[in-house]
């Protein structure tokens, strides 16, 4: 009997070793294809690893990775289902919550994204990514005090953070505090110039009728991205203030040619 028992233990050990070898080979293959952005192959290996993970000790991580590679393939519904399953297993996983919140944003589920970011902040009140994204969502939802509080907290945590300045700049612009918004955009553009920052500062200059400053920002932004339709719309508004009718019509046509909707153009030019 003792001999049989020893043989059974040896057999079990051998089977465990075979299982481990197969499982980790699948995981390694999945990681390789994730690294090379071959999402469909990675998905296949993750699914095989899940079948091997009988005791479920790595199931949450595998489900999270599965959801991520599905998201990269545009399989948003499947990705959402698997993020949710993974969160059922590990409900306090901050990275998982962030990933699902980001997916909700892609799917235009603003309220659900807001809820997930709020949950992240319950777990880690200093999570800058969650504070920034929740602040942006609160701004979209016209919850101005909450939005400002999130952006200001980022600045308290990290005074020189790009996210703090960008969030406060957006908030100030949305609340028609254009001079303050320009101050924030000055810092952003000095450190990290971009079409978006230049366009936003130009819009603030236009609101204050500082036309030469607006012209300079639009010109610099167009040098970076000459196919950006919104920049031509900004320039059309600038030329409207200068009563240059022909230039307005030229820029409107350029904005339309680069994909700006005619209703957006009409609404934008009717401002002021």
WOLIN-V652950 format. One record per residue. N is the residue number from 1. RES is the residue in one letter. NEAR is the number of other C-alpha atoms within 12 Angstrom. D_LAST is the distance of its C-alpha to the last C-alpha in whole Angstrom. Layout:
[[N,RES,NEAR,D_LAST] [N,RES,NEAR,D_LAST]]
This chain:
[[1,X,7,94] [2,X,8,93] [3,X,9,93] [4,X,10,91] [5,X,11,88] [6,X,12,88] [7,X,13,87] [8,X,14,85] [9,X,14,83] [10,X,14,83] [11,X,14,82] [12,X,14,79] [13,X,14,78] [14,X,14,78] [15,X,15,76] [16,X,17,74] [17,X,14,74] [18,X,15,73] [19,X,20,70] [20,X,19,69] [21,X,16,69] [22,X,21,68] [23,X,27,65] [24,X,22,64] [25,X,19,64] [26,X,28,62] [27,X,33,59] [28,X,20,60] [29,X,25,59] [30,X,31,56] [31,X,26,55] [32,X,19,56] [33,X,22,54] [34,X,26,51] [35,X,14,51] [36,X,14,51] [37,X,18,48] [38,X,20,50] [39,X,28,49] [40,X,24,51] [41,X,25,54] [42,X,32,53] [43,X,36,53] [44,X,25,56] [45,X,32,58] [46,X,39,56] [47,X,28,57] [48,X,26,60] [49,X,35,60] [50,X,29,59] [51,X,21,62] [52,X,26,64] [53,X,25,63] [54,X,15,65] [55,X,12,65] [56,X,17,61] [57,X,16,61] [58,X,23,58] [59,X,29,57] [60,X,29,53] [61,X,28,53] [62,X,38,54] [63,X,37,52] [64,X,38,49] [65,X,38,49] [66,X,42,50] [67,X,37,47] [68,X,38,45] [69,X,37,47] [70,X,32,46] [71,X,29,42] [72,X,23,42] [73,X,21,44] [74,X,18,41] [75,X,22,43] [76,X,26,41] [77,X,21,43] [78,X,24,46] [79,X,33,44] [80,X,36,43] [81,X,23,46] [82,X,32,48] [83,X,41,46] [84,X,31,46] [85,X,25,50] [86,X,33,50] [87,X,30,48] [88,X,19,51] [89,X,21,53] [90,X,23,52] [91,X,21,49] [92,X,21,48] [93,X,27,48] [94,X,29,44] [95,X,30,44] [96,X,36,45] [97,X,38,42] [98,X,39,39] [99,X,33,40] [100,X,43,40] [101,X,36,37] [102,X,33,35] [103,X,35,37] [104,X,30,35] [105,X,25,32] [106,X,21,33] [107,X,20,34] [108,X,15,30] [109,X,18,33] [110,X,25,30] [111,X,20,32] [112,X,24,35] [113,X,31,34] [114,X,36,33] [115,X,25,36] [116,X,37,38] [117,X,42,36] [118,X,31,37] [119,X,28,40] [120,X,32,40] [121,X,29,39] [122,X,18,42] [123,X,19,44] [124,X,20,43] [125,X,21,40] [126,X,24,40] [127,X,28,39] [128,X,30,36] [129,X,34,35] [130,X,39,35] [131,X,39,33] [132,X,40,30] [133,X,36,30] [134,X,43,30] [135,X,39,28] [136,X,36,25] [137,X,37,26] [138,X,32,26] [139,X,30,22] [140,X,20,22] [141,X,17,24] [142,X,16,21] [143,X,20,25] [144,X,25,23] [145,X,19,26] [146,X,25,28] [147,X,34,26] [148,X,32,26] [149,X,24,30] [150,X,38,30] [151,X,41,29] [152,X,30,30] [153,X,30,33] [154,X,32,33] [155,X,25,33] [156,X,18,36] [157,X,19,38] [158,X,19,37] [159,X,16,35] [160,X,17,34] [161,X,25,33] [162,X,28,31] [163,X,36,30] [164,X,35,29] [165,X,37,27] [166,X,41,25] [167,X,39,25] [168,X,40,24] [169,X,40,21] [170,X,40,20] [171,X,39,20] [172,X,30,18] [173,X,32,15] [174,X,27,15] [175,X,22,15] [176,X,19,13] [177,X,21,16] [178,X,28,14] [179,X,24,17] [180,X,25,20] [181,X,33,19] [182,X,38,19] [183,X,25,23] [184,X,35,24] [185,X,40,22] [186,X,28,24] [187,X,26,27] [188,X,30,27] [189,X,27,26] [190,X,16,29] [191,X,16,32] [192,X,19,30] [193,X,22,28] [194,X,25,26] [195,X,28,24] [196,X,27,22] [197,X,36,22] [198,X,40,21] [199,X,38,18] [200,X,37,17] [201,X,45,17] [202,X,43,15] [203,X,41,12] [204,X,38,13] [205,X,35,13] [206,X,37,10] [207,X,28,8] [208,X,24,11] [209,X,22,10] [210,X,22,14] [211,X,26,14] [212,X,19,18] [213,X,25,18] [214,X,32,16] [215,X,31,18] [216,X,24,21] [217,X,36,20] [218,X,40,19] [219,X,24,22] [220,X,25,24] [221,X,31,23] [222,X,26,24] [223,X,16,27] [224,X,19,28] [225,X,20,27] [226,X,18,26] [227,X,21,26] [228,X,27,23] [229,X,30,21] [230,X,38,18] [231,X,43,18] [232,X,38,18] [233,X,42,15] [234,X,44,13] [235,X,45,15] [236,X,38,14] [237,X,40,10] [238,X,41,12] [239,X,28,14] [240,X,27,11] [241,X,26,10] [242,X,19,14] [243,X,13,14] [244,X,16,17] [245,X,17,17] [246,X,14,20] [247,X,22,19] [248,X,26,16] [249,X,24,18] [250,X,20,21] [251,X,31,19] [252,X,35,17] [253,X,23,21] [254,X,27,22] [255,X,31,20] [256,X,25,21] [257,X,19,25] [258,X,21,24] [259,X,20,24] [260,X,25,20] [261,X,19,20] [262,X,20,18] [263,X,15,17] [264,X,19,15] [265,X,31,14] [266,X,19,12] [267,X,14,10] [268,X,27,9] [269,X,27,8] [270,X,14,6] [271,X,16,4] [272,X,13,0]]
